[in-house]
């Protein structure tokens, strides 16, 4: 078993929590106004859980503002671009597509 204390991690802005294991589990930490450039995670299914703050998440043609406690699931083959509205932290789980 592997464990981690998410509140003790410093993502700056992204940190993989457990190395070399599937699914990939990452912590994203963004100050207000900062974001991640548009990108994709081909052949992955993504769960995006906002731990703290407020993040505007664009996935493909959809945009939604997620507040702490909100969770989203989407296909990584689409373009993704999160941007923090307030200082924010999110947990991302990227699992291989079942295909």
trRosetta pair geometry for C-beta under 8 A, 3 or more apart (Angstrom, degrees):
i j d omega theta_ij theta_ji phi_ij phi_ji
2 18 5.2 102 114 -119 151 122
2 21 7.2 -170 20 -4 151 163
4 9 6.8 27 167 -54 117 123
4 17 5.0 -151 41 -173 169 107
4 18 7.0 -135 -26 -60 131 82
5 8 4.1 43 98 14 113 116
5 9 7.2 171 91 -28 62 81
6 9 5.7 -49 -153 16 39 116
6 17 7.4 -31 -97 -111 81 134
6 27 6.1 164 -147 -98 90 131
6 51 6.9 -150 141 -113 138 160
6 89 7.9 133 160 153 107 135
6 91 6.7 -40 -131 -83 145 117
9 15 5.7 -156 174 75 121 148
9 17 6.9 -62 -90 -107 160 87
9 27 5.2 110 104 41 143 165
10 15 7.2 96 87 -36 43 149
10 29 7.3 -76 -168 29 43 162
11 14 5.6 -1 178 -104 103 14
11 15 4.4 -131 -125 2 62 100
11 26 7.9 86 -136 171 117 80
11 27 4.4 -132 -85 109 120 97
11 28 6.0 147 171 -141 158 13
11 29 3.5 147 50 7 122 108
11 89 7.1 151 1 -130 139 93
12 15 7.1 58 39 -49 74 104
12 29 6.6 -2 -39 66 32 120
13 28 6.2 18 153 -160 88 67
13 29 5.4 -146 -151 68 59 64
13 30 5.5 39 -148 -81 124 70
13 34 7.0 -151 -97 133 144 135
13 36 7.1 -161 107 -77 142 98
14 26 5.7 -2 -169 -179 95 124
14 27 7.1 162 -150 82 47 51
14 28 5.4 -10 -100 -104 81 69
14 29 7.7 -174 -72 23 36 69
14 36 7.7 59 -49 -99 125 132
15 26 6.6 157 80 -155 39 73
15 27 5.0 -8 58 54 92 98
15 29 7.9 14 4 3 100 108
16 19 6.0 93 111 -86 124 61
16 24 6.3 -65 -133 -164 107 95
16 25 7.1 99 -164 74 65 54
16 26 5.4 -45 -100 -97 52 82
17 25 4.5 -50 45 105 117 101
17 26 6.5 -167 -10 -100 85 23
17 27 5.9 91 -62 -22 101 97
18 21 4.8 -35 129 43 117 123
18 25 5.5 45 22 45 98 113
21 24 7.9 147 83 -91 58 44
21 25 7.9 -11 83 9 102 100
22 95 6.7 91 178 -134 93 68
22 96 6.3 -13 -154 -11 137 105
23 93 5.2 63 109 -180 134 88
23 94 5.8 179 176 80 102 42
23 95 3.6 -58 -103 -88 132 76
23 96 7.2 -148 -108 -2 84 64
24 44 7.9 -35 33 -133 116 136
24 92 7.9 -7 111 112 92 92
24 93 7.3 157 83 -156 54 44
24 94 4.3 -10 60 59 105 103
24 95 7.7 -164 27 -72 66 38
25 91 7.2 -12 -170 -173 88 94
25 92 7.4 160 -155 85 41 54
25 93 5.4 -7 -105 -106 74 75
25 94 7.9 -162 -70 24 32 71
26 91 7.5 154 83 -160 48 48
26 92 4.5 -14 63 62 97 103
26 93 7.9 -176 24 -76 69 32
26 94 7.1 24 3 -3 111 109
27 89 6.6 -12 -174 -167 95 99
27 90 7.5 156 -158 80 50 43
27 91 6.1 -25 -103 -103 65 63
27 92 7.7 -176 -82 20 17 80
28 36 7.3 -64 -148 -39 129 137
28 82 6.9 56 150 78 157 153
28 88 7.9 -3 112 115 93 95
28 89 6.9 156 85 -156 57 48
28 90 4.6 -10 59 59 107 92
28 91 7.8 -161 20 -74 80 16
28 92 5.9 56 -18 -16 113 117
29 88 7.4 179 -148 96 44 53
29 89 4.9 -7 -103 -105 77 83
30 34 4.6 -154 -168 85 95 104
30 35 6.7 46 -152 -91 149 31
30 36 7.5 -105 -82 -34 134 86
30 53 7.9 -150 69 97 84 163
30 55 7.2 95 51 -106 132 107
30 82 7.2 -171 -13 120 156 108
30 83 7.5 -148 151 -157 158 33
30 84 3.7 -177 107 -29 116 131
30 87 7.5 -172 99 -148 53 44
30 88 5.2 -3 61 61 89 94
30 89 7.9 173 23 -80 62 40
31 34 5.0 69 59 4 73 125
31 84 6.4 163 97 79 22 150
31 87 5.4 -22 -134 -107 53 80
32 53 7.8 -153 -78 -148 77 128
32 84 5.5 -117 -108 120 32 107
32 85 6.6 -18 -138 135 83 27
32 86 5.0 -20 -93 -139 105 29
32 87 5.3 -52 -34 -47 84 57
32 88 7.7 107 -78 -11 56 87
33 83 7.7 -24 -169 179 22 98
33 84 6.7 -30 22 80 26 88
34 83 7.2 -166 106 -150 30 68
34 84 5.6 15 58 33 71 113
35 81 6.4 33 166 174 126 83
35 82 6.0 -172 -150 102 84 50
35 83 3.3 -31 -90 -101 122 79
35 84 6.7 -164 -78 8 62 66
36 39 6.9 -64 144 15 104 116
36 80 7.7 -2 94 118 118 90
36 81 6.4 -160 83 -145 73 52
36 82 5.3 33 29 53 106 84
36 83 7.7 -145 22 -73 58 56
37 81 6.8 -50 168 -120 22 98
38 58 7.7 -46 -102 89 94 121
38 79 4.9 4 -172 -176 107 113
38 80 7.0 149 -149 69 56 36
38 81 4.3 -35 -87 -69 68 117
39 79 7.1 129 61 -149 14 68
39 80 6.0 -38 69 59 65 87
39 81 7.5 123 15 -78 63 69
40 76 6.2 111 180 161 69 73
40 77 6.2 22 -166 -152 121 26
40 78 6.8 178 -119 84 97 22
40 79 5.9 -62 -68 -96 89 46
40 80 6.6 129 -99 8 41 92
41 44 4.1 -45 133 45 109 135
41 46 6.2 100 58 -60 143 122
41 76 3.2 -64 77 -169 91 132
41 77 7.8 -79 76 -54 53 35
41 80 7.1 -1 -2 10 94 140
41 94 5.7 -98 173 -140 154 131
42 76 6.4 -128 -54 115 10 101
42 77 5.6 57 -122 -102 59 72
43 76 7.1 -40 56 76 27 117
43 77 7.2 71 -41 -70 36 96
43 96 6.4 -10 145 -149 94 71
43 97 5.0 -104 -167 6 61 114
43 99 7.9 -102 -140 52 87 110
44 76 3.6 16 70 20 92 154
44 77 7.9 163 43 -40 62 63
44 94 4.5 -9 -171 -171 138 95
44 95 6.6 135 -158 67 77 33
44 96 6.5 -60 -107 -105 62 31
44 97 6.5 -112 -84 -39 12 78
45 73 7.0 8 172 -174 95 96
45 74 7.8 179 -159 93 61 28
45 75 6.4 -38 -111 -108 65 51
45 76 6.6 -125 -77 -8 15 97
45 94 7.5 153 72 -155 41 48
45 95 5.2 -23 60 65 93 90
45 96 7.7 15 15 102 86 16
45 97 5.8 117 -31 -95 92 60
45 98 7.6 13 -19 -17 137 82
46 73 6.9 168 90 -152 53 51
46 74 5.5 -18 62 64 100 73
46 75 7.5 116 18 -151 89 3
46 76 5.0 108 -28 -67 111 95
46 80 7.5 15 44 -92 168 154
46 92 6.3 -22 -162 -165 102 96
46 93 7.1 149 -155 78 50 52
46 94 5.4 -11 -102 -102 80 72
46 95 7.9 177 -81 22 34 67
47 71 6.6 -7 -174 -173 92 104
47 72 7.5 163 -155 85 47 45
47 73 5.2 -17 -101 -100 70 83
47 92 7.1 157 81 -155 56 46
47 93 4.4 1 52 52 105 103
47 95 7.8 33 -2 -2 99 104
48 57 6.5 127 122 -123 157 155
48 66 7.4 149 119 26 109 174
48 71 7.0 155 82 -158 52 54
48 72 4.6 -12 59 60 104 94
48 73 7.5 -178 18 -80 74 33
48 74 7.3 -6 1 19 116 102
48 82 7.6 -174 -157 -78 142 134
48 90 6.0 4 -173 171 80 132
48 91 7.9 158 -156 82 36 50
48 92 5.5 -3 -106 -107 67 82
49 70 7.6 -179 -147 95 50 45
49 71 4.6 -9 -104 -108 79 91
49 90 6.2 157 80 -164 45 77
49 91 4.6 -14 63 59 104 95
49 92 7.7 -171 25 -75 70 37
49 93 7.8 32 -1 -3 107 99
50 53 6.8 -115 -173 70 109 71
50 54 7.5 42 -170 -110 150 27
50 55 5.6 -163 -105 19 121 112
50 66 4.7 168 -25 128 140 111
50 67 6.4 172 98 118 149 19
50 68 5.4 -122 124 -104 102 34
50 69 6.8 -29 80 28 92 30
50 70 5.1 23 30 55 118 83
50 71 7.5 -145 16 -75 71 46
50 88 6.7 -48 -150 -164 100 112
50 89 7.7 120 -164 85 57 48
50 90 5.0 -39 -103 -102 52 95
51 68 6.5 -17 131 -136 24 88
51 89 4.5 -41 64 98 115 97
51 90 6.0 -178 7 -101 83 30
51 91 5.9 83 -44 -18 111 93
52 68 5.3 8 -122 -101 26 119
52 87 7.2 -22 125 113 113 80
52 88 5.9 180 95 -143 71 45
52 89 4.5 40 38 33 101 96
53 67 7.9 -138 119 -148 34 52
53 68 6.2 107 34 -59 29 95
53 84 6.1 -10 148 -151 145 103
53 85 7.3 163 167 61 96 74
53 86 4.4 -160 -149 86 92 92
53 87 5.4 -138 -91 93 132 45
53 88 2.9 -129 82 -94 146 73
53 89 6.6 116 13 12 114 56
54 65 6.1 10 180 179 100 102
54 66 7.1 170 -154 85 54 46
54 67 5.2 -16 -105 -106 85 65
54 68 7.4 -65 -65 -24 59 72
54 84 7.2 106 80 -164 57 62
54 85 4.1 -45 101 59 107 116
54 86 4.7 66 31 20 96 101
54 88 6.3 -118 44 -84 32 123
55 65 7.3 169 88 -153 35 58
55 66 5.2 -14 63 59 85 96
55 82 5.2 -5 178 -167 122 107
55 83 6.9 150 -161 74 71 34
55 84 5.5 -41 -103 -101 76 55
55 85 6.7 -161 -92 6 20 84
55 88 5.0 144 -60 167 95 165
55 90 6.0 -24 -15 -50 158 135
56 63 6.3 10 178 -176 95 104
56 64 7.6 180 -151 93 57 29
56 65 5.0 -30 -98 -97 71 77
56 66 7.8 165 -94 17 22 70
56 82 7.2 149 80 -157 50 54
56 83 4.9 -17 61 64 99 91
56 84 7.8 -171 19 -88 75 6
56 85 5.7 94 -26 -48 95 102
57 63 7.0 169 87 -150 44 57
57 64 5.8 -17 60 64 91 76
57 65 7.6 150 15 -104 72 25
57 66 5.6 18 -1 -2 120 116
57 72 6.3 -167 91 28 161 162
57 80 7.6 -24 -169 -160 88 84
57 81 7.8 153 -158 81 45 48
57 82 5.0 -15 -106 -104 74 82
58 62 7.1 166 -151 91 54 47
58 63 4.5 -19 -98 -98 79 89
58 79 7.5 -17 122 112 99 92
58 80 7.1 151 88 -157 65 36
58 81 4.4 -6 59 59 111 94
58 82 7.5 -166 26 -75 66 34
58 83 7.8 27 -2 2 101 99
59 62 5.5 -14 66 66 80 97
59 63 7.9 159 21 -86 58 42
59 72 7.5 -171 -19 150 147 139
59 74 4.8 -51 -164 -172 157 169
59 78 5.4 66 177 105 78 134
59 79 7.5 166 -154 85 37 52
59 80 5.5 2 -107 -107 72 74
60 74 7.9 -151 -3 -171 105 132
60 78 3.9 -55 -57 -163 94 131
60 79 6.2 123 -86 45 38 75
64 72 7.1 151 71 -91 132 141
65 85 6.5 24 -143 -25 115 146
66 70 3.9 -148 -161 87 91 138
66 71 8.0 118 -155 -47 133 12
66 72 6.2 -98 -84 -25 144 117
66 90 8.0 66 96 -105 133 128
67 70 5.4 96 53 -15 56 118
74 78 6.5 -69 159 43 117 129
74 80 7.6 148 93 -95 135 111
75 78 5.6 89 85 -6 89 101
76 80 7.1 -38 -136 -28 62 134
76 94 6.6 58 -71 -141 148 102
82 90 7.2 -103 -165 26 163 155
84 87 6.7 30 169 -119 140 17
84 88 4.1 -164 -127 21 110 119
85 88 7.4 70 41 -42 61 131
